[in-house]
Amino acid sequence: MEKVTKFKERFNEVLGYSYIKQTELANAANVSKQCISDYKSGKSVPSIDNYI
């Protein structure tokens, strides 16, 4: 659970500093907008398998 909380905090911090919109990030990462929303809320974290 700590891993999810840490990711959520860092993800939101980085999003706060950037000018990229969640939709743009989803398109660039080839994931759904809902997936980005889940990362932001801490409902899930990305799998490393998706990015290798």
N, C-alpha and C positions, 0 to 999 in steps of 0.2 A: 504494500500500500504506500509505503514511503516513496518508492520509485515513481508512482503515479503523481503524488503530490509534488514532488520535486520537479518532474517534467512539466506539470501544469503551471507551476510558478514561473519557471524559466521560459516556457513557451509564451505565456502572457506578457512577461517582461520584454521579450524580444519583439513581440507584436506591437507592444506599446511604443517602442523606439523606432519602428519602421513605418514607412508610408505605404506598404503593400496592404491591399485589402484581402480579407479572408478568401474571397472568390478567386482573386489572382493567385494567391498562394495555393489554393486547391488545384487550380489549373496547372501551375508550374510543377506541383508535386504529383500530379496525375492521380488525385484522390477526390472524393466528393466534398462538397461544401459541408455536409453533415459530419464528415470525418474530421474536418478542421474544427468544427464546433465541438465535437466530442473531445478532441485534444484540449481545446481551450477550457472546457468545463471540468476536465479530469475524468470523464467517463471512460476514456481509453487512451492508450499511448501507441505510437506507431511501432509496427514490427520491423525489425532490422531487415527481415527478408524482403520487405517491400522496396528497399532502397539499395540492394546489392545487385 
